[in-house]
């Protein structure tokens, strides 16, 4: 038995898709009670306001940052977003124009496919941090994972974790590509065991985005990991979260499965661009 089989044995991988669906349904049934002004305000404060388009430019990123700078928390009674998430080459633009205490989040490491040389991944992460990134989001190498090359997956995350230093690292599992509950949970276990501070659902680019079932599996993995290591791992939900109702459904799953300790921007994020407007208009 190799070390990864030993690692997986510490977690419950006896997952039944029907039981998972029932578990999700039971949580989502409770979401109506969480559809309150206070929950919506909290959710806004957990948003990583995201711009990851091919058409991004210094001007468009400047406008995004200005919308955050000009956000009047006192007027609307809502705390500002948690972060602004951009490509590495725009981190300096955000750093130079941001005038409010919002974190600068950078995707890096060959986002969104993770298909490039390891040296480039590390360099990209390092350059983003040098330009002012407060957090780094990378994509787990799904090709290696699906080929059962777990050692390569873990070595890559560990090396990038080292390059991050004290900067928090989020690892995107790309749950829509992994598809099965067992795959999603194994990927979460590998990411957390390799130093991830957060696990994140999706890039939102090619494959299906966040689903309640995937978030449920990730919460299970986080809970079991915490029991084993007494280390809290955050969860970031991204990929197609556009409406307040969807956000509240995901909030409810996290609340039911991980508890109120995780309901803080330090451990709960939503990556979105349109969600901010959907919530602030409520």
N, C-alpha and C positions, 0 to 999 in steps of 0.2 A: 504494500500500500504506500503510495507516494504522499508527500507532505500536503498536497492539495486535497486528496481524498480524506486525509486525516483532518484537515481544516473543515471541509464540508460536513464531516460527521458530527461536528460540534453544533450544527444548526439543523433545524427541522426542514428537510427537503421532501417530506412526504406530503406533497401539495396536490390537492384535488380541485380541479377547475370549477366544478359545480359548487363545492363548499366555499370556494373563494367568491364566486358570484353571489352566494347567499350572504356572506359576510359583508361584502360591499353594499348590497341592497339594504341590509340592516343598518349600516352606518348612514347611508344616504337618506334613509327614511327620517333620520333625526335632523337633517340639514335645515328643514323649514324653521325649526326653533332657533337656528343660528342666523336666520336672515334678519338681522337687526342692524341698526345704524352703527352701533359700537363695533360689531364684527366687520362691517364694511370699512370702517375707519382703520381698524387694525390691518385688514388685508391690503389697504392702500399703502400702509407703512412697510409692507413686506415685498413690494414690487421691485424687481430689478427692471427698470425702464430700458427697453432693449431696441437697438437699431443695428441689425446685422444683414443689411441688404447690399446687393451688388452695386446699387446706385448711390450708396453712401458717399458723402463728400465732406470736406471740412466745413462747408457752409451748412449742410443738413445736420451735422453733429453739433455745430455751434447753436443752431436753433433749438435742438433737443435740450442741450444743457441750459440754454436761456429759459426754456419753459420750466425747468426745475429751479433755477435761480429765482424766477419770478413767482413761484408758487407761494401763496400767502396762507401759511398754516393757520394763523390766527383768524383770518377772515372766514375760511371754510371749516375750521374746526377739525382738520385732519392733519396728521403728521406727514411730512414729505416722504417720497419714495425711499426705499432702502439703498438703492444703487442705480447706476447708469451702466449698462452693459454694451460694449462696443468691440470692434476688431482691434487688434494690437496697435495698428498704425494710427488709430485715432485716440489712443490713451492720452498722448501729450496735449491734444486739442481739448479734451475734457479737463485735464489737469490745469491747463492755462486759463480756462474760462469758468470753471466751477467756483461758486462763491458761497456755497452752503454745505453743511456737513453731511454729504451723501457719498457713499462709497463708490469708487471707480472699479468696475468689474470688466475684465478682459477675457474674451475667448482666446485660446491660443493652442499651440501644439498641433497645427494642421487641421483646425476646425473647418468644416464639420465632419470630414471623413476620417481624420487621424492618419491619413495615408501620406506620409512623407518621411524623410530621414530623421532618425532620433536626434541627431545633432541639431537639425533645424528646429525640432520641437523644443528642445532645451533652450536654444538661442532665442526663439520667439517668446517663450515664457520669461526669460531673463530680461530681454529688451522691454517687454511690457511692464515688468516690475520696475525697471530702471526709469521708465517714463512716468511712473506714478500709479500703476495699478495696485489697488488694495486687495483684490481677490482675483483668482485665476480659475477659469472654467475650461476643462479639457474633455475630449471624448475618449472613452475607453476604446481600445483597439478591438473592434467587434470581429474583424477578420481573424485575428489571432484567437479570440475567445471561441468563436464558432468552430475553429479548427482544434479546439481543446488544448491550445498552447498556453496554458495558464501561467507558466513561468515567464514567458515573454510579456504577457499582459501585466503581471505584477512588477516585473523588473522595470518596465516602462513607467508605470505610475510612480514607483518608488524613486526613480531617477528624477522625474519631474517634481515630485514632492521635495526632494533635496534642493532642487533649483529654486523652489519657491521660498525657502527659508521660513520666516515667520508669517508669510502671506498665506491666507487660507486657500485651500485647493478644493474645487468642486469637480467631481468626475461624472460626466454624462454617460448614462448606460445605453442610451438609444433603445428604449424598451420596445418601441414599435418594430424594430428589426429583430430583437431577441425573441419576441412573440410569447414564449411559454413562461409560466410562472417559475418553473425550476431554473430556466436560463436567467431570468431577471434576478432571482434571489442569489444564484451563484455569482453573477456579475457584481451584485451589491457587496457580497461577502469579500470578493477579491479586491474591490476598490477600497473598502473600509480597512481591510487588513494591510493594504499597501500604503496607507497614510491619508486617504481622502478625509477631508473635514466635512464635506457635504457629498451626498449622492443626488444626482439630478436625472430627471426622466428622459429628456429628449433634446435634440438640437432644434426641432421644429422645421427642418429643412426638406428632407426627402421622405422619411418613413413616418408612419402614424405617430402622432404626438402622445401627450400624457393621457392615460386612461385611469379610471378609478381602480381597476384591478391591479395595474402595475404599481400604483401608489400604495395600495394595500400590502402588496408583497414587499415593497421597499420598507414600509413601516415595520413590518414583521422582522425583517432583517436587522433594521436599526435597533429595535427593542431587544432582540436576542444578543446582538453585539454588545449593547450596553450592559446587559446582565453578565456577560462574560468578562468585559474589560473595564466597566465603569467609566466609559468614555462616550460622551454624547456626540452623535453624528447628525448633522443637519440634513434637511431634505429640501430640494428645490424642484418645483413643479413647472415645467415649461413644455411648450409645443401645443399650440391650439387652444390655450385658455383665453377666451375672449369675453365671456359674460360673467356678471356678478354671481349668477346662480352656479355656474361651473366652479368658480373660485370657492364659493361657500361649501359646495359638495366636497372638494378636496380638503378644505379646512376642517370639515366635520370628520373626515376619515382620520386625519392626523390627530385631531383632538380625542377621538374615541380610542385610537390605538396607542398613541404615545403620551397623551395627557397634556395638561396645560403647561408643563415645563418646556415643551417644544414650541409653544405658541408665542414666539418672540422672533424678531428679524434675525437674531443670532443663529437660530436653528430652523427657521421656516421662511422660504422665499418663493415667490412666483415670478417667473420670467415671462414678461409680456410687453407688448407695445400698445395694443388697443385696450387692454383691461383697465388701465388707469382712467381713461375717459368713461368707460362703462361704470366704474365705481363712483367717480367724482360727480357724475351726472345724477346719481341716485338721491 
